[in-house]
């Protein structure tokens, strides 16, 4: 009987175990990094998208202005609605730069459509409420964001609504903006959805927000918002038949 030497088996097994251990650790590290990025950027962005699309839908489709006026007799709902728009701009910039979807073509397409809905002017879409051009979108989004120390070290977050309200009420802290002033004015004076100037921009943005949320939740495999979303049907009534051009 021939007996083969086995001294080579130990080094080979050790090497194989080292490779497997390294690969396993790398996999765990990728999972931890993905969880960190999700917590820092994806979840806040999903929340910002959901809050904004929900507010728009309620205003346009459910005559939510009357309910908001009842809830906020001082008119603070106008500032709160503006805050939801600006917070979305802030988190969109953050997730586009730091999140896991920086090169995702679908997210880029939906995001561009939302930004364009707020930034276009043509035909019936005159410069006015909710008309934030690209540079102002970036400036407002940047204004509302701040950094802080948290569980994952250096983290980004948005200022609270109450802090935001103090900022826009202060002429020393808030740059002069016709779009901001006109947006607040139409929200404060409107009694019904049809009184909200610029509602066609909101309706189009809401439609794209719903598509974006549905896409991201499919990609992530979870949803924090179990209620079924609906799109603003008013979009088909207010959308101009002529092509819309972007105004910078």
TALIN-V302912 format. One line per field, one symbol per residue. phi: phi as a letter, one per 20 degrees, with the letter a starting at -180 (. if undefined). psi: psi as a letter, one per 20 degrees, with the letter a starting at -180 (. if undefined). burial: 1 if it has 24 or more other C-alpha atoms within 12 Angstrom, else 0. A space follows every 10 residues. Layout:
phi = ???
psi = ???
burial = ???
//
This chain:
phi = .edefdffff ffffffffff ffffffffff ffffffffff cffffgffff fffffffffe edlfffffff fcfenfffff ffgfffffgf ffffffedfe dfcfffffff ffffgffedd balfeefrgm ddfgffgfff fffeebdbeb gdnfcdbdff gfffffffed feddffbfff ffffffffef dcgfeefnff ffffffgfff ffffffffff nbbecfffec efffgfedff fefddede
psi = ppoqqjhihg hghggghggg gggghhghhh gghghghghh ggghgggggg gghgggghgg hjligghhhg hmijjihghg ghghghhggg hghghhhiaj khjohggggg ghhghhhijq oqcinqpbqj norghhgggg ghhiqrqrpa hkcoqqrqqr hhgghhgiio iihoqpohgg ghghghhhip hrhiiopjhh ggggggghgg ggghghhggh jrpinhppqq qoiighhipq iqqpqpp.
burial = 0000000000 0000000000 0000000000 0000001111 1111111111 1111111111 1001110100 0000111111 1111111111 1111110011 1000001101 1111111111 1100111111 1110011101 1111100000 0000011110 1001100100 0000000011 1111111101 0110011111 1111111111 1111111000 0000000011 1101100010 00000000
//
